[in-house]
Amino acid sequence: MALRLVETESARRESAVNSSDKQSRVKPTEQQMKYLRRGINQPGGKLPLFDEYGREIADATIRSCIDRGWAEPWFGNPIKPYWLVCKLTDKGRKVVRDAAN
């Protein structure tokens, strides 16, 4: 006879809360912070496609910021559809402000 584990609704909620708590304590890497900081003074919080030297921001940096809720896709670029045009979220602004303090 095989045992079967059954996840209860309260266990699922607790797991989601713990996951959310862990994610809220994640600190941005140096590259993520550089990316996020550049959106602070931009209209609408627009985040850059290129760094200060004209190199494209790494896709992994952009996607990790989106995954953590610090950035969100803003609009699609019809000429370069693979570019992720993003803007800061409120959570992203908070991360940048907290890092400045």
DRENKETOR-97172 format. One line per 4 residues: number of its first residue (from 1); their letters; for each residue x, y, z of C-alpha. Coordinates in steps of 0.2 Angstrom, whole numbers. Layout:
NUM = a = X,Y,Z ~ ...;
***
This chain:
1 = malr = 0,0,0 ~ 7,17,-5 ~ 6,32,5 ~ -1,48,-3;
5 = lvet = 2,65,4 ~ -12,77,3 ~ -9,96,4 ~ -22,105,14;
9 = esar = -28,123,10 ~ -20,130,25 ~ -3,122,21 ~ -4,130,3;
13 = resa = -8,147,10 ~ 6,145,23 ~ 18,140,9 ~ 13,155,-2;
17 = vnss = 16,167,13 ~ 33,160,17 ~ 38,161,-1 ~ 32,179,-2;
21 = dkqs = 42,183,14 ~ 58,175,7 ~ 55,185,-10 ~ 53,201,-1;
25 = rvkp = 69,199,8 ~ 79,196,-8 ~ 91,210,-11 ~ 96,216,-29;
29 = teqq = 113,212,-36 ~ 124,226,-41 ~ 119,224,-59 ~ 100,224,-55;
33 = mkyl = 102,240,-44 ~ 111,249,-58 ~ 97,245,-69 ~ 83,249,-57;
37 = rrgi = 91,266,-52 ~ 91,272,-69 ~ 72,272,-70 ~ 70,282,-54;
41 = nqpg = 71,299,-63 ~ 63,294,-80 ~ 46,298,-85 ~ 34,284,-80;
45 = gklp = 49,275,-72 ~ 55,269,-89 ~ 70,257,-88 ~ 84,258,-100;
49 = lfde = 88,246,-114 ~ 106,250,-114 ~ 119,254,-100 ~ 129,270,-99;
53 = ygre = 142,263,-111 ~ 129,259,-125 ~ 129,240,-122 ~ 112,231,-121;
57 = iada = 106,227,-103 ~ 107,208,-101 ~ 91,199,-103 ~ 94,189,-87;
61 = tirs = 95,205,-77 ~ 79,212,-84 ~ 69,196,-82 ~ 76,193,-64;
65 = cidr = 69,211,-60 ~ 52,206,-68 ~ 52,190,-59 ~ 55,199,-42;
69 = gwae = 41,212,-46 ~ 54,226,-46 ~ 50,230,-65 ~ 36,226,-77;
73 = pwfg = 35,225,-96 ~ 28,242,-102 ~ 25,240,-121 ~ 31,230,-135;
77 = npik = 43,237,-148 ~ 37,233,-165 ~ 54,235,-173 ~ 63,225,-160;
81 = pywl = 50,213,-153 ~ 64,204,-142 ~ 68,220,-133 ~ 60,221,-116;
85 = vckl = 54,238,-113 ~ 50,239,-95 ~ 46,252,-81 ~ 49,252,-62;
89 = tdkg = 35,245,-51 ~ 31,253,-34 ~ 40,238,-26 ~ 55,242,-37;
93 = rkvv = 55,260,-32 ~ 55,255,-14 ~ 70,243,-16 ~ 80,258,-24;
97 = rdaa = 74,270,-10 ~ 78,257,4 ~ 96,254,-4 ~ 99,273,-4;
101 = n = 96,274,15;
***
